[in-house]
Amino acid sequence: MKCFQQALMISMYLVSIQPSLGMHTGDEFFYAPPPKTSLSRSSSKKTSQDTLDIVQAIRGSLRSQIDQEERTARSPICVDVLFLGPQGENADLFMSFVEKALSDHLSWRRSFHPEDPFRITEEVKQSPGFLDVKDNLQRQLCLLLAEFKKYSNPLHSPRYQAHMNWETTIPSLGGYIATLLYNPNNVAFEGAPVTACLEEQAARDLCQMIGYRIADVIAAESSHPFPIATESSDSVPISWGHLTGGGTIANAEALWAARNVKFFPFSVQQVLKREDLLQSARDVTVTLPNKEQTPLIDITDPWILLNIEAREALKLPERIFALLPDKPESTAESTEKIISFAELYRLLSKYSIQEMGLLGVYELLNERVSPTERVKSPVVLISGTRHYSFPKAVSLLGLGQGNLIDIPVDENARIDMISLTKKLDQCISERRPIIAVAAIIGSTEESAIDPLQEILQKRTTFRSQGTDFHIHADAAWGGYFATLLPKPDRTLVPVIDLSEHAAIHLAALKEADSVTIDPHKSGYMPYPAAALCYRNEDIINMVNFTAPYLSAQEKTKEPTLGIYGIEGSKPGASAAMVYLTHRVIPLDRNGYGVLLGQALYSTQEFCRGLEKLNNREGKESFVVKTLLQHYSDLNIVAYAFNFYDSPGVLNSRLDRANAFNEAIYNKLRPQLEKPTSELNLIVSNTSLEKSKYGEVILKDFLGRLKIEAPIATEDYAVTALRSVIMNPWITETTEGSFVGTIMEELTQTIDSVVREMGSLVSSSNSPTGSSS
């Protein structure tokens, strides 16, 4: 509790800082800028220094607090203090923080130039116009609140298991509400002097959580129990990340960056060929994936040009700049190149894919090569369990959905490595550049974790053969489960631990080129809060529209988050809530590891409850099977029911089973004709399509349900229910486990469907069919 109160007070203190007031608590000032002056040219240097002082003060305050946390030994966090509770048990605690946030904000308003005049007087408040609007405001608010109560999803209840959403934490709500009063916009430092720094730190937290190297800390290899020997520690780049409005935006940006890096060597080669100013740098060499070195300008095969490793490509501008001569008037004390680095970048941008478009780049790439040497359309390879954001991303990038290639999954709903290898070989033989392979770390329907470590090892093999590609990990759902990985100084074992498979491939996140993580999913925070982390910070110059700085020393001292990525305006409140939540719930096994470990245990208890339904004494109306024969990698469960046509004989038709499960879902889903209060259990459903999943997993699933799979050449889909078990308390109530209640509600619902669908169960002599 003490840690929670301190963190919330720090957050409200930080968001109340304004450049004109300085940083203060009570009467103590850490920094007080000079009085306001006009921004004349003579004062611009002074103003810049003032801003720098403010940024350094804010960053220093944040780092001091975090350093103190890291030096303090922590015991396992008490989950009970983190949420309002299913019956609002922590209402007093939450209300006290909301009240503190509001009163602190009002105090800040009143202390900012108190000599300024008032506008809203008591006389105005009693005027007819004021009272009319006030009454309408109260009436409309009551109507809105009534709609919320009538139809909103009861996320707080153990009866809600539908989507990747549950109750949000008190620190995230407190941080968001406290900051919302100030309405900062993280698009630029001027609009968000505090929350821009908070976003920097929040992203830094996430980079460090997954094992990326951050600016002044290199995560020890020993901190991960399953090290991956792909690069030596001294070659590990500095990472960078930022928050986004959602995982869809983060995934789209990751592919945008990967696409731009893929074609960047082409841009550099073109500018070397066409710009006389760069004549002195035309001998610059590159190391190819097979370790051969060659002058970039001499590469004539477009396939080779498009398979230069990203880290090699991203260093080209600095290497070229170093080869440029100095201006004639330069002296030993003051050297200046013939063009600035920003001007060099502008030259490179003239030939970039962002400037020329995919069609323009391909016209030049294939201009002087034979038909057999031409490169074809680029592709992105991904597991069939992928999120719908990926088709959106490839469409927006002009790659086309036809070039997003779904790889079938194995019986565990994980990408099939044999199929992936075959498709990679096929793309190479067809000369189709591979922009990225995306691994799903916690699929949305099954919470399956793709074998990321094996994908990374596979890339190493293909690099030796002259082919390279970006590896993106979509860990929007599974990212926070990295907190369950053991660290040298954290030995606590949560209620239940990760499987060996999950641990191995979560540990491999530190080798992926980019990672999507959603705090508003398994971070238990409100929308919107997602993040994109890059292993190599240099890649961010591929997703901006301004000239980068040459070195760390020349980089701006202000946070410049808005120039990178897809979004413009960004809510500073999201940054504050992520930052504050990380301060209250540590990103390790004693913090999020406890919360998520309890959710994993609840998930396994739920699966055991489903299995018991098959052994109901004296009952033989249905069977239920989970999609996976083992427990899911994380905490989402897909399952389906089948009914008995007659005693001892299960239905064998897929279309009837799909209709049966659809009817069950229709009784367990939110609907406008039925207020939320009338729902006893809420789940979601999914359609498992053979075209995406492949036949292996679906044939196994149907076989255990005693349903005949359609012929191999036929496309089909299997309707299944889905439960997302985020509630850590589902097995720990004052009356014992709630799993039994959930199973009772399921059973009653299914029995009612069996009765209502008597005609379906007993009818139809039509041949076996399929349904999607």
Secondary structure as GFF3:
##gff-version 3
##sequence-region A 1 772
A	DSSP	alpha_helix	2	15	.	.	.	ID=ss1
A	DSSP	beta_strand	23	25	.	.	.	ID=ss2
A	DSSP	beta_strand	28	31	.	.	.	ID=ss3
A	DSSP	three_ten_helix	41	43	.	.	.	ID=ss4
A	DSSP	alpha_helix	44	71	.	.	.	ID=ss5
A	DSSP	three_ten_helix	79	81	.	.	.	ID=ss6
A	DSSP	alpha_helix	91	111	.	.	.	ID=ss7
A	DSSP	alpha_helix	122	125	.	.	.	ID=ss8
A	DSSP	alpha_helix	128	151	.	.	.	ID=ss9
A	DSSP	alpha_helix	170	180	.	.	.	ID=ss10
A	DSSP	three_ten_helix	189	191	.	.	.	ID=ss11
A	DSSP	alpha_helix	195	209	.	.	.	ID=ss12
A	DSSP	three_ten_helix	221	223	.	.	.	ID=ss13
A	DSSP	three_ten_helix	233	235	.	.	.	ID=ss14
A	DSSP	beta_strand	240	244	.	.	.	ID=ss15
A	DSSP	alpha_helix	247	274	.	.	.	ID=ss16
A	DSSP	three_ten_helix	276	281	.	.	.	ID=ss17
A	DSSP	beta_strand	285	287	.	.	.	ID=ss18
A	DSSP	beta_strand	293	295	.	.	.	ID=ss19
A	DSSP	three_ten_helix	296	298	.	.	.	ID=ss20
A	DSSP	alpha_helix	302	305	.	.	.	ID=ss21
A	DSSP	alpha_helix	310	314	.	.	.	ID=ss22
A	DSSP	alpha_helix	316	323	.	.	.	ID=ss23
A	DSSP	alpha_helix	341	350	.	.	.	ID=ss24
A	DSSP	alpha_helix	353	365	.	.	.	ID=ss25
A	DSSP	three_ten_helix	371	373	.	.	.	ID=ss26
A	DSSP	beta_strand	379	383	.	.	.	ID=ss27
A	DSSP	alpha_helix	389	396	.	.	.	ID=ss28
A	DSSP	three_ten_helix	401	403	.	.	.	ID=ss29
A	DSSP	beta_strand	404	407	.	.	.	ID=ss30
A	DSSP	alpha_helix	417	429	.	.	.	ID=ss31
A	DSSP	beta_strand	434	440	.	.	.	ID=ss32
A	DSSP	alpha_helix	452	464	.	.	.	ID=ss33
A	DSSP	beta_strand	470	474	.	.	.	ID=ss34
A	DSSP	three_ten_helix	479	484	.	.	.	ID=ss35
A	DSSP	alpha_helix	500	507	.	.	.	ID=ss36
A	DSSP	three_ten_helix	508	511	.	.	.	ID=ss37
A	DSSP	beta_strand	514	517	.	.	.	ID=ss38
A	DSSP	beta_strand	530	534	.	.	.	ID=ss39
A	DSSP	three_ten_helix	537	542	.	.	.	ID=ss40
A	DSSP	three_ten_helix	552	554	.	.	.	ID=ss41
A	DSSP	three_ten_helix	561	563	.	.	.	ID=ss42
A	DSSP	alpha_helix	572	584	.	.	.	ID=ss43
A	DSSP	alpha_helix	592	613	.	.	.	ID=ss44
A	DSSP	beta_strand	622	626	.	.	.	ID=ss45
A	DSSP	beta_strand	636	646	.	.	.	ID=ss46
A	DSSP	beta_strand	649	650	.	.	.	ID=ss47
A	DSSP	alpha_helix	654	667	.	.	.	ID=ss48
A	DSSP	three_ten_helix	676	678	.	.	.	ID=ss49
A	DSSP	beta_strand	684	689	.	.	.	ID=ss50
A	DSSP	alpha_helix	690	693	.	.	.	ID=ss51
A	DSSP	alpha_helix	695	704	.	.	.	ID=ss52
A	DSSP	beta_strand	717	724	.	.	.	ID=ss53
A	DSSP	alpha_helix	739	756	.	.	.	ID=ss54
A	DSSP	alpha_helix	758	762	.	.	.	ID=ss55
###
